[in-house]
Amino acid sequence: MTNTDALEAQREATATIRGYMYQFDASILAVLSATKSQTVTVEGVEDFDVLEGENHTYGQVKYYEAQKLTDSTLRDAIVPMVTGFLRYSATVRLTKKYVLYGHFKDSTNVATQYGLADMKRVLVRSQYAIDPETKVRFKTTTNLQDSMNASDQDLTDFCDRFTVVLSEPFDTHRSQVIEALRIALDLADDEARYYSYPSAFSLMASLSSASTKAARTTTRNDFLNQIKPNVAVYSAWALRRESEIGYCKMIREAHFAGLNVESHDRFFIIDLPDTETLDMLTSLVRHIIGAWSSHTSRSRPAKERYAPFFFFPGIGPEDLIQLKTRLMDERYRITDGYAFYGAAFTTEHLLLAQTTLEPIAARIVADGTQLLAALDASVRRRLVIQLHAGKPFSIDPKFRQISVPVLSAAMASKIV
């Protein structure tokens, strides 16, 4: 592959990814625009279907930032729509509407409604071929109206049910989604941008990949209930979209740039890629303790002291012992819920108060059961921070949490 071929392939891949992201954003807007009596199915008949009783609106999404809405582009989008429309009886057709929703290069003077003459023109496909004997290039035409066995009245009926909705460029469109979320959830702009939008995007991706129609169907109310700003989920899409520096900066400024909030108990769930070593993990833990523990303060009142909790779902018991041993050897005071060798785990011991005489720097749990027990036992405001390689640990959404995919311990350090 030449350098030019590689660049072309990269541009095509980027356009494809942006197309999927644009479709998810458009589907989020469709859900937010739904009424109480409507449901929305994603990846149904079209990219999103808005259903209300017997009345259905089928929306197909296209994002062509470098391509105009030509007859050829329109034909590729609407032929499946017309084909599906013709399968219905005359009575059922009255309950169907079709929307081509998208952004195209230079949409000036682009029609949003089409009449019979327009549709008949669009359905004529012209192609060029080379005669194998004479090598002469010649033009062929195919009338898709004939091949679909569609009458003029059929096409007129379809035109009455079909609309083109011209949408905004990628970044402007995304801003519209964020603003719609802000209004729907009554949030500040930063909350909508950094908390709810990542959650909405991840939820839409999950809905789109579900195996059954029922699982791909939601309502506005159900969708909003699942993305309330108690949970901030950053997906791998966000990591791909931004450079690593931009990604880390975005999350750090949203969640970790402010002063320590003493009334919080922060629970760090760290599950790094397999390529990261125990040394790298230990270095990350030291960094987090340095930033999010008050153990070195000698004047801070007891009620304002804080120390981070840690859970490492990806390491085994031996590595966990090594990690704790290293921290103890470096004079970090830790609690792990065990008062002495052979004792049972208790949250009382795990939550021992940090004082100048007992400068507890970190609290470490061994498994998910201990983590959940610690979360339930904490009487402060709780924040769960997941730094993971792609598979976050399952946490009850009643707990405020931030879920962040990371590629390395160094990347996690840049964020927190």
Residue pairs with C-beta under 8 A, 6 or more apart in sequence:
1 9
15 65
15 66
17 240
18 63
18 65
18 170
19 62
19 63
21 170
21 201
21 237
21 241
22 61
22 63
22 102
22 103
22 170
22 173
23 47
23 61
23 63
24 201
24 204
24 205
24 208
25 173
25 174
25 177
25 201
26 47
26 48
26 59
26 61
26 101
26 102
26 167
26 173
27 40
27 42
27 47
27 48
27 61
27 204
27 208
28 177
28 180
28 181
28 200
28 201
28 204
29 176
29 177
29 180
30 40
30 48
30 50
30 59
31 40
31 48
31 204
31 218
31 219
31 220
31 223
32 177
32 180
32 181
32 184
32 220
32 223
32 224
33 180
33 220
34 40
34 50
34 219
34 220
35 52
35 220
36 219
36 220
36 221
37 52
37 53
38 50
38 51
38 52
38 219
38 220
39 50
39 51
39 52
39 217
39 218
39 219
40 48
40 49
40 50
40 51
40 217
40 218
40 219
40 220
41 48
41 49
41 51
41 213
41 216
41 217
42 48
42 49
42 204
42 207
42 208
42 216
42 217
42 218
43 208
43 216
44 58
44 213
44 216
44 217
45 56
45 58
45 84
46 58
46 59
46 60
46 81
46 98
47 59
47 60
47 61
48 59
48 61
49 56
49 57
49 58
49 59
50 56
50 57
50 59
51 217
54 95
55 95
55 96
55 97
56 95
56 96
56 97
57 96
57 97
57 98
57 99
58 81
58 84
58 96
58 97
58 98
58 99
59 98
59 99
59 100
59 101
60 77
60 81
60 98
60 99
60 100
60 101
60 102
61 101
61 102
62 73
62 77
62 100
62 101
62 102
62 103
62 104
63 102
63 103
63 170
64 73
64 102
64 103
64 104
64 105
65 103
65 104
65 105
65 169
65 170
66 105
67 73
67 104
67 105
68 104
68 105
68 106
68 107
69 102
69 104
69 107
69 110
69 164
71 121
71 122
72 125
73 104
74 100
74 122
74 164
75 122
75 123
75 125
75 144
77 100
78 98
78 100
78 122
78 162
79 123
79 144
79 148
81 98
81 158
81 162
82 123
82 148
82 150
82 155
82 158
83 148
85 93
85 96
85 98
85 154
85 157
85 158
85 161
86 148
86 149
86 150
86 154
88 96
90 157
93 157
93 161
96 161
97 161
97 162
97 163
98 158
98 161
98 162
98 163
99 162
99 163
99 164
99 165
100 162
100 163
100 164
100 165
101 165
101 167
102 165
102 166
102 167
103 166
103 167
103 168
103 169
103 170
103 173
104 110
104 166
107 166
110 164
110 166
111 118
111 164
112 163
112 164
112 165
112 166
113 159
113 162
113 163
113 164
114 122
114 159
114 162
114 164
115 156
115 159
116 152
116 155
116 156
116 159
118 159
119 155
119 158
119 159
120 145
120 152
120 155
123 143
123 144
123 145
123 148
123 155
124 141
124 142
124 143
124 144
124 145
125 141
125 142
125 143
125 144
126 139
126 140
126 141
127 139
127 140
127 141
127 142
128 137
128 138
128 139
128 140
129 137
129 138
129 140
130 136
130 137
130 138
131 137
131 138
145 155
167 173
168 176
174 197
177 197
177 200
178 189
178 192
178 193
178 197
179 192
181 187
181 192
181 196
181 197
181 200
181 227
182 188
182 189
182 191
182 192
182 196
184 220
184 224
185 191
185 192
185 196
185 224
185 227
185 228
185 229
187 195
187 196
187 229
190 254
191 229
193 254
194 232
194 250
194 251
194 254
194 255
195 229
195 231
195 232
195 254
196 227
196 228
196 229
198 232
198 233
198 234
198 235
198 238
199 226
199 227
199 229
199 231
199 232
199 233
200 223
200 227
201 235
201 237
201 238
202 233
202 235
202 237
203 223
203 226
203 227
205 235
205 237
207 215
207 216
207 218
208 216
210 216
226 397
230 397
230 398
230 399
230 400
230 401
231 397
231 400
231 401
231 403
232 254
232 255
232 401
232 402
232 403
233 392
233 403
234 251
234 402
234 403
234 404
234 405
235 405
236 390
236 405
238 247
238 250
238 405
239 247
239 405
239 407
242 250
244 407
244 411
245 414
248 411
248 414
248 415
251 402
251 404
251 415
252 414
252 415
252 416
255 385
255 402
256 291
256 415
256 416
260 292
260 294
260 306
261 381
262 294
262 300
262 303
262 304
262 305
262 306
263 380
263 381
264 306
264 380
264 381
264 382
264 383
265 306
265 309
265 378
265 380
265 381
265 382
265 383
266 292
266 306
266 308
266 309
266 383
266 385
267 308
267 309
267 310
267 311
267 371
267 374
267 375
267 382
267 383
267 384
267 385
268 288
268 308
268 309
268 310
268 311
268 385
268 387
268 416
269 311
269 312
269 313
269 371
269 384
269 385
269 386
269 387
269 388
269 392
269 393
269 395
270 281
270 284
270 285
270 310
270 311
270 312
270 387
270 388
270 412
271 312
271 313
271 314
271 386
271 387
271 388
271 389
271 391
271 392
271 393
272 280
272 281
272 284
272 314
272 387
272 388
272 389
272 406
272 408
272 409
272 412
273 389
273 407
273 408
274 314
274 389
275 408
276 408
276 409
278 315
278 319
278 322
278 323
280 408
280 409
280 410
281 312
281 315
281 323
281 409
282 323
282 326
282 327
283 409
283 413
284 409
284 412
284 413
285 310
285 323
285 327
285 362
286 327
286 330
287 413
287 416
288 308
288 310
288 416
289 295
289 307
289 308
289 332
289 361
289 362
291 416
292 306
292 308
292 416
293 306
293 307
293 308
293 361
293 362
294 300
294 304
294 305
294 306
294 307
294 354
295 305
295 307
295 332
295 333
295 354
295 359
295 360
295 361
296 359
297 305
298 356
302 353
302 354
302 355
305 353
305 354
305 355
306 354
307 354
307 360
307 361
307 362
307 363
308 362
308 363
309 362
309 363
309 364
309 365
309 371
309 374
310 362
310 363
310 364
310 365
311 364
311 365
311 367
311 368
311 370
311 371
311 393
312 319
312 320
312 323
313 367
313 368
313 393
314 389
315 323
317 366
320 364
320 366
323 364
324 334
324 336
324 364
327 334
327 361
327 362
328 334
332 361
332 362
333 358
333 359
333 360
333 361
334 360
334 361
334 362
334 363
334 364
335 349
335 350
335 351
335 352
335 360
335 362
335 363
335 364
336 349
336 350
336 363
336 364
336 365
336 366
337 345
337 346
337 347
337 349
337 350
337 365
337 366
337 370
337 374
338 344
338 345
338 346
338 349
339 346
339 349
343 349
345 366
345 370
345 373
347 373
347 374
347 376
347 377
350 363
350 365
350 370
350 374
350 377
351 363
351 374
351 377
351 378
352 358
352 360
353 360
354 360
363 374
365 371
365 374
368 393
371 393
372 396
375 382
375 384
375 399
381 400
382 399
382 400
383 400
383 401
383 402
384 395
384 399
384 400
384 401
384 402
385 401
385 402
385 404
385 416
386 392
386 393
386 395
386 401
386 402
386 403
386 404
387 404
387 406
387 412
387 415
387 416
388 403
388 404
388 405
388 406
389 405
389 406
389 407
390 405
392 403
395 401
404 412
404 415
406 412
406 415
